[in-house]
């Protein structure tokens, strides 16, 4: 890109894409490289990078990312992907032991969310309680538990009512 073709920074009329501020605040690449993708290079970048409102915008976004853990999560994901690629190559090699390959398969299944799910249904009926306050503030509210004691008998009653009803 030709540095001469870029307009000089005029702070009173400057608009910086929020995406560029966000990318710079994330800190995953050199700010100069990010700015270049947005058409800001050379003297224009030098001026922008020294401009206090721009620095404040980047600092504010960076603080939000750090507070939410976003930056850590993104960097951890990138590292995982990079290391995973190396681990994949090593696991596929003939030098890898069976135990190493199995560990890699377990890790891959976990990261790909392919682990077996617990699909066992819990057999329980509707459980709830009713509290009745009789208006006397001094008296403690009484709680009556009407949870079915035998879910199978409860199911039979529902089926019988459906047949006869």
Backbone as a ProteinNet text record, in pm:
[ID]
protein_1_A
[PRIMARY]
XXXXXXXXXXXXXXXXXXXXXXXXXXXXXXXXXXXXXXXXXXXXXXXXXXXXXXXXXXXXXXXXXXXXXXXXXXXXXXXXXXXXXXXXXXXXXXXXXXXXXXXXXXXXXXXXXXXXXXXXXXXXXXXXXXXXXXXXXXXXXXXXXXXXXXXXXXXXXXXXXXXXX
[TERTIARY]
85.4	0	90	55.3	135.4	105.8	208	189.6	152.7	197.3	173.2	25	-47.7	-187.4	-281.2	-233.9	-320.4	-329.5	-448.8	-467.5	-405.3	-352.3	-298.2	-410.8	-376.9	-475.3	-521.8	-651.8	-711.4	-804.5	-754.7	-830.7	-974.4	-1004.7	-1141.5	-1236	-1184.4	-1270.2	-1240.5	-1160	-1114.5	-1222.8	-1242.1	-1325.1	-1241.2	-1234.8	-1157.8	-1257.9	-1248.5	-1342.6	-1332.1	-1445.8	-1445.4	-1382.6	-1394.2	-1332.4	-1180.7	-1124.2	-980.2	-938	-1012.8	-983.6	-991.1	-1094.1	-1112.2	-996.6	-954.4	-844.5	-714.1	-689.5	-567.6	-572.4	-687.7	-702.3	-683.7	-721.5	-706.7	-559.6	-473	-329.7	-279.1	-349.4	-308	-211.4	-202.1	-111.2	-51.8	46.5	106.3	3.6	-15.8	-112.9	-87.3	37.9	73.6	21.3	30	-18.7	-171.1	-236	-382.9	-426.4	-363	-397.4	-376.4	-270.5	-241.4	-357.4	-416.5	-531.8	-649.8	-657.4	-766.5	-726.8	-614.7	-573.3	-500.9	-451.3	-378.6	-235.2	-142.6	-2.3	87.5	215.9	315.3	290.1	298.8	282.5	141.6	42.9	-95	-105.1	-40.4	-41.2	35.8	149.3	228.9	145.8	75.1	-7.8	-123.4	-190.9	-305.5	-262.2	-150.7	-108.2	-69.7	-39.8	-4.6	-125.1	-235.2	-352.8	-424	-439.7	-494	-632.8	-729.8	-861	-852.1	-763.8	-745.7	-683.6	-581.1	-516.8	-617.2	-702.4	-804.6	-905.5	-945.8	-1041.9	-983.1	-857	-791.2	-777.7	-736.9	-719.7	-851.7	-959.3	-1091	-1135.1	-1118.3	-1156.5	-1070.6	-942.8	-851.2	-892.6	-929.8	-974.7	-1100.9	-1192.9	-1315.5	-1282.3	-1191.3	-1149.8	-1086.5	-1000.2	-932.6	-1031.3	-1125.4	-1225.5	-1313.1	-1351	-1438	-1362.1	-1229.6	-1150.7	-1142.5	-1194.6	-1197.7	-1058.1	-964.1	-828.9	-765.3	-779.3	-722.5	-783.3	-915.2	-983.1	-938.5	-927.1	-886.2	-743.7	-655.1	-515.6	-503.7	-579.3	-577.5	-628.3	-731.2	-784.5	-681.7	-616.2	-515	-399.5	-355.3	-246.5	-288.9	-410.2	-461.1	-461.7	-507.6	-510.6	-370.4	-276.6	-138.7	-76.3	-88.7	-29	-102.3	-231.2	-309.2	-260.1	-227.7	-175.9	-46.7	42.9	168	140.2	49.4	16.2	-46	-126.7	-189	-81.8	14	121.8	202.2	229.6	306.8	227.3	97.8	14.8	2.7	7.9	-1.7	130.3	238.3	368.9	383.7	470.2	493.8	574.8	635	712.9	625	500.7	412.1	372.1	370.2	326.8	174.8	124.1	-20.7	-82.8	-17.6	-68.5	-76.2	25.2	23.7	-91.5	-111.7	-220.9	-356.7	-372	-498.7	-524.1	-421.3	-435.7	-476.8	-417.7	-453.1	-598.9	-642.2	-780.8	-876.2	-843.1	-927.6	-933.5	-817.6	-813.2	-893.6	-874	-947.3	-1097.6	-1140	-1283.5	-1339.1	-1261.6	-1307.5	-1317.3	-1213	-1213.1	-1319.5	-1348.7	-1449.7	-1590.5	-1602.8	-1731.6	-1794.7	-1710.2	-1755.7	-1759	-1739.7	-1743.3	-1885.6	-1900.8	-2036.1	-2110.2	-2234.8	-2318.4	-2394.2	-2420.2	-2499.5	-2645.7	-2703.2	-2840.7	-2939.3	-2892.9	-2980.1	-3087.6	-3210.7	-3321.8	-3346.3	-3369.5	-3399.4	-3550	-3587	-3728.5	-3781.4	-3846.4	-3906.7	-4030.7	-4125.4	-4248.5	-4235.6	-4342	-4338.1	-4319.7	-4218.8	-4191	-4211.9	-4299.8	-4322.2	-4384	-4388.8	-4452	-4540.5	-4639.2	-4732.7	-4722.2	-4707.9	-4704.6	-4831.5	-4901.3	-5026.3	-5006.5	-5023.2	-5012.8	-5154.1	-5194.8	-5331.6	-5351.5	-5252.8	-5268.6	-5213.6	-5187	-5132.6	-4981.2	-4928.4	-4785.8	-4702.4	-4758.6	-4683	-4663.5	-4758.9	-4749.8	-4655.8	-4585.1	-4495.2	-4576.5	-4540.7	-4614.2	-4589.9	-4693.2	-4681.9	-4657.6	-4565.6	-4533.1	-4582.3	-4657.6	-4710.2	-4641.7	-4573.9	-4503.5	-4598.8	-4629.2	-4719.9	-4646.6	-4517.1	-4437.9	-4487.2	-4515.8	-4560.5	-4452.7	-4497.2	-4402.8	-4366.1	-4456.7	-4430	-4461.2	-4360.6	-4378.1	-4445.9	-4415.4	-4475	-4625.2	-4671.2	-4814.8	-4881.1	-4812.6	-4862.6	-4882.7	-4786.4	-4794	-4912.2	-4932.4	-5044.7	-5176.7	-5188.1	-5310.3	-5339.4	-5235.6	-5254.3	-5301	-5239.9	-5279.3	-5421.4	-5457.5	-5595.6	-5697.3	-5667.4	-5758.3	-5775.6	-5666.6	-5674.7	-5762.4	-5756.7	-5837.8	-5984.6	-6014.5	-6154.2	-6215.5	-6129	-6175.1	-6227.5
-116.7	0	123.1	222.3	343.1	437.6	461.6	549.5	691.2	733.8	870.7	892.5	785.7	799.4	817.8	788.5	800.1	944.6	983.9	1120.6	1133.7	1251	1270.1	1270.2	1228.9	1223.8	1364.9	1381	1507	1472.2	1482.2	1433.7	1482.3	1600.6	1650.3	1573.8	1508.3	1437.1	1288.2	1239.2	1101.5	1004	900.6	788.8	663.2	586.9	463.2	349.4	248.6	135.7	69.1	43.4	-19.6	-158.3	-224.1	-355.8	-346.1	-238.7	-220.1	-198.1	-116.1	-91.9	-224.9	-304.2	-433	-528.3	-534.8	-624	-581.2	-451.1	-401.3	-429.6	-408.6	-432.1	-579.5	-668.7	-812.2	-851.2	-777.3	-800.7	-926.4	-975.9	-1099.2	-1075.8	-953.1	-916	-780.3	-744.3	-612	-506.2	-402.6	-298.1	-236.4	-220.4	-161	-247.6	-379.4	-470.9	-465.8	-455.7	-446.5	-317.7	-207.9	-78.4	-81	-145.8	-154.5	-221.3	-325.9	-393.2	-299.2	-198.8	-102	22.3	16.3	125.7	238.2	212.9	315.8	268.3	341.9	301.3	424.5	399	505.4	616.1	740.2	856.6	862.4	815.4	814.7	724.9	608.6	519.7	581.8	641.2	705.4	812	894.1	999.3	939.4	839.8	777.5	709.3	637.8	562.9	654.7	781	877.5	960.8	949.1	1031.3	980.6	1064	1024.6	959.8	1014.6	947.9	804.5	782.2	647.7	557.4	605.5	527.6	493.3	590.8	567.5	461.4	467.3	369	228.6	214.8	83	36.6	126.3	89.9	47.6	118.5	85	-53.4	-79.3	-209.6	-320.9	-293.7	-392.4	-425.5	-323.6	-345.1	-430.6	-407	-487.8	-632.8	-652.8	-788.6	-860	-789.8	-851.4	-882.7	-792.5	-812.5	-934.7	-951.7	-1063.3	-1193.4	-1186.4	-1306.5	-1339.8	-1251.7	-1276.9	-1298.9	-1211.7	-1221.7	-1354	-1393.7	-1519.4	-1636.6	-1636.3	-1745.7	-1754.9	-1641	-1641.1	-1692.2	-1644	-1688.2	-1836.4	-1881.8	-2023	-2109.7	-2061.9	-2137.6	-2143.7	-2031.6	-2030	-2123.5	-2120.1	-2207.9	-2353.4	-2383.1	-2520	-2568.1	-2484.1	-2523.8	-2546.7	-2460.2	-2476.5	-2604.4	-2625.7	-2743.5	-2869.5	-2860.7	-2976.1	-3025.7	-2933.4	-2971.2	-3051.7	-3005.2	-3078	-3214.7	-3217.7	-3343.5	-3442.1	-3391.7	-3477.3	-3543.6	-3464.3	-3518.8	-3622.9	-3593.3	-3687.8	-3816.1	-3804.1	-3921.9	-4008.9	-3948.7	-4023.7	-4088.9	-4047.9	-4102.4	-4245.8	-4319.8	-4458.3	-4465.3	-4354.6	-4351.1	-4341	-4300.5	-4282.1	-4416.5	-4424.1	-4547.7	-4555.7	-4673.5	-4691.6	-4605.3	-4597.6	-4515.6	-4367.9	-4316.1	-4177.2	-4155.6	-4251.6	-4239.7	-4240.2	-4327.9	-4333	-4203.6	-4148	-4020.8	-3910.1	-3910.7	-3810.4	-3826.4	-3951.1	-3976.4	-3925.4	-3949.3	-3900.7	-3747.8	-3685.4	-3538.9	-3486.7	-3548.2	-3505.5	-3519.6	-3629.5	-3650.9	-3545.4	-3510.5	-3409.2	-3272.8	-3234.4	-3103.8	-3093.6	-3204.2	-3203.8	-3228.2	-3237.1	-3261.6	-3391	-3493.4	-3623.5	-3729.2	-3688.3	-3784.1	-3834.6	-3959.7	-4012	-3926	-3903.3	-3822.1	-3914.1	-3865.6	-3939.9	-3923	-4026.4	-4017.1	-4089.9	-4138	-4209.4	-4114.6	-4151.8	-4069.2	-4094.4	-3992	-4005.1	-4025.7	-4137.9	-4169.2	-4099.2	-3989	-3919.1	-3847.6	-3838.4	-3769.4	-3621.3	-3551.4	-3407.7	-3379.2	-3303.2	-3270.7	-3121.6	-3086.4	-2946.9	-2939	-2822.6	-2805	-2682.5	-2680.3	-2568.4	-2507.7	-2378.6	-2308.8	-2227.6	-2247.2	-2174.3	-2086.1	-1957.4	-1862.4	-1820.6	-1848.3	-1821.9	-1678.2	-1592	-1453	-1417.1	-1513.1	-1486.6	-1476.4	-1354.3	-1333.7	-1398	-1420.3	-1480.9	-1630	-1689.6	-1834	-1860.3	-1968.6	-2008.5	-2069.6	-2037.8	-2102.4	-2252.7	-2327.4	-2472.7	-2515.2	-2607.4	-2659.2	-2802.2	-2830.4	-2964.9	-3021.8	-3131.9	-3196.1	-3294.5	-3273.6	-3363.6	-3439.5	-3463.6	-3540.1	-3683.1	-3740.3	-3880.1	-3971.9	-4067.3	-4159	-4272.8	-4313.5	-4424.7	-4377.2	-4349.5	-4294.1	-4392.7	-4523.8	-4623.2	-4630.4	-4631.2	-4633.4	-4506.9	-4394.8	-4268.1	-4275.7	-4336.4	-4350.2	-4438.3	-4546.9	-4636.6	-4562.4	-4479.7	-4403.4	-4311.4	-4245	-4153.9	-4231.9	-4347.4	-4429	-4480.8	-4525.2	-4575	-4463.6	-4344	-4231.2	-4196.7	-4208.2	-4177.3	-4277.3	-4405.6	-4509.8	-4494.1	-4462.5	-4454.3	-4318.8	-4214.7	-4076.4	-4044.2
0	0	0	-74.5	-87.9	27.4	114.1	229.2	187	70.2	24.4	-7.6	-41.6	-81.8	37.2	158	275.4	321	361.5	411.6	549.8	581.2	716.3	819.3	942.3	1051.1	1084.1	1088.3	1130.3	1245.5	1370.1	1486	1495.1	1451.4	1458.2	1368.8	1262.7	1168	1164.1	1254.2	1249.6	1295.9	1218.5	1262.3	1246.5	1350.6	1350.7	1364.2	1279.2	1290.1	1427.7	1489.1	1621.5	1615.8	1500.7	1484.5	1497.3	1442.8	1451.1	1596	1668.7	1810.3	1886.3	1858.5	1927.2	1897.3	1772.1	1735.3	1802.2	1805.4	1870	2019.6	2081.3	2225.1	2260.7	2169.8	2196.2	2206.9	2137.8	2149.5	2083.2	1984	1918.8	1802.9	1757.2	1648	1679.9	1601	1614.9	1572.5	1652.6	1618.5	1480.8	1446.3	1317.2	1201.9	1217.5	1113.7	1102.7	1216	1216.5	1148.7	1185	1125.5	974.4	930	786.7	712	772.2	708.9	693.9	780.1	774.6	694.6	625.6	538.6	609.7	728.8	803.8	820.2	758.8	762.9	763.2	785.1	778.6	879.6	832.2	919	978.3	901.3	951.6	1076.1	1072.5	1188.4	1305.3	1274.3	1379.3	1451.7	1374.6	1434.8	1515.8	1456.1	1524	1653.5	1649.5	1767.9	1883.8	1855.6	1960	2004.5	1935.5	1961.4	2086.5	2188.3	2318.9	2310.7	2234.2	2228.3	2174.5	2078.3	2025	2131.7	2199	2304.8	2415.7	2448.3	2551.2	2506.7	2379.4	2327.8	2334.2	2294.9	2299.1	2444.1	2533.2	2674.7	2738.7	2705.5	2759.3	2712.7	2582.1	2527.9	2587.9	2603.6	2661.6	2804.8	2882.2	3020.5	3024.5	2931.9	2925.3	2893	2799.5	2763.4	2882.4	2953.5	3067.9	3179.8	3202.9	3308.2	3278.6	3153.3	3115.5	3091.6	3084.5	3056.3	2908.5	2824.6	2680.5	2623.8	2657.3	2602	2640.3	2766.1	2811.5	2734.7	2718.5	2649.2	2503.6	2437.8	2296.8	2283.5	2369.1	2362.4	2397.4	2495.8	2532.6	2417.6	2349.5	2235.3	2122.4	2095.7	1989.2	2024.7	2148	2191.7	2180.5	2223.8	2215.5	2071.3	1980.5	1839.5	1784.6	1820.8	1773.8	1828	1958.8	2021	1977.5	1958.6	1916.1	1779.8	1691.4	1559.2	1574.5	1660.7	1684.6	1747.4	1844.4	1910.7	1811.8	1722.3	1620.1	1534.8	1489.7	1405.7	1482.4	1608.8	1690.1	1713.9	1741.6	1766.9	1642.6	1526.4	1399.8	1360.9	1424.7	1386.5	1437.9	1374.2	1414.9	1544.3	1585.7	1709.4	1834.2	1817.5	1932.8	1990.5	2123.9	2189	2185.7	2210.4	2212.7	2322.7	2437.1	2546.7	2505.4	2434.9	2388	2290.3	2202.4	2104.7	2174.2	2273.6	2346.4	2423.5	2485.1	2555.9	2459.4	2341.1	2241.3	2197.7	2179.7	2139.9	2248.9	2375.3	2484.6	2485.3	2468.6	2464.3	2345	2228.9	2109.2	2127.3	2186.4	2209.2	2303.2	2405.8	2501.2	2433.8	2358.7	2293.7	2184.8	2120.1	2013.6	2068.4	2201	2266.1	2215.6	2205.6	2155.6	2266.2	2389.8	2499	2516.8	2562	2584.8	2686.4	2657.7	2746	2841.2	2960.5	3056.7	3017.8	2957.2	2908	2997.8	3113.4	3205.5	3257	3233.2	3278.6	3426.4	3498.3	3639.7	3653	3714.6	3730.5	3854.4	3834	3946.5	3897.1	3984.4	3950.3	3975.5	3954.5	3977.2	4126.6	4158.4	4298.9	4318.6	4408.6	4439.7	4578.6	4632.4	4762.8	4756.5	4843.9	4850.7	4990	4997.2	5125.3	5136.9	5247.1	5270.4	5391.9	5373.9	5484.6	5520.3	5643.7	5686.2	5734.3	5714.9	5749.8	5886.9	5971.8	6103.5	6089.7	6102.4	6082.2	6190.7	6307.5	6416.4	6392.8	6324.6	6300.4	6183.5	6195.5	6087.6	5974.1	5847.6	5738.4	5739.9	5708.2	5704.8	5560.9	5543.7	5411.8	5404	5301.2	5280.5	5158	5175.3	5064.9	4999.2	4872.6	4802.1	4692.6	4715.4	4620.2	4620.2	4503.6	4498.1	4556.7	4637.8	4701.5	4607.7	4524.3	4433.3	4292.3	4216.9	4083	3990.5	4005.4	3916.3	3937.8	4064.9	4092	4040.4	4053.2	4003.6	3852	3782.4	3637.1	3599.4	3677.4	3650.8	3668.1	3772.1	3795.8	3678.6	3626.9	3514.3	3392.4	3368.1	3252.6	3267.5	3388.3	3412.5	3394.7	3444.4	3427.4	3281.7	3204.3	3061.7	2989.6	3031.2	2967.5	3002.6	3128.6	3174	3152.2	3143.1	3136.2	3004.9
[MASK]
+++++++++++++++++++++++++++++++++++++++++++++++++++++++++++++++++++++++++++++++++++++++++++++++++++++++++++++++++++++++++++++++++++++++++++++++++++++++++++++++++++++

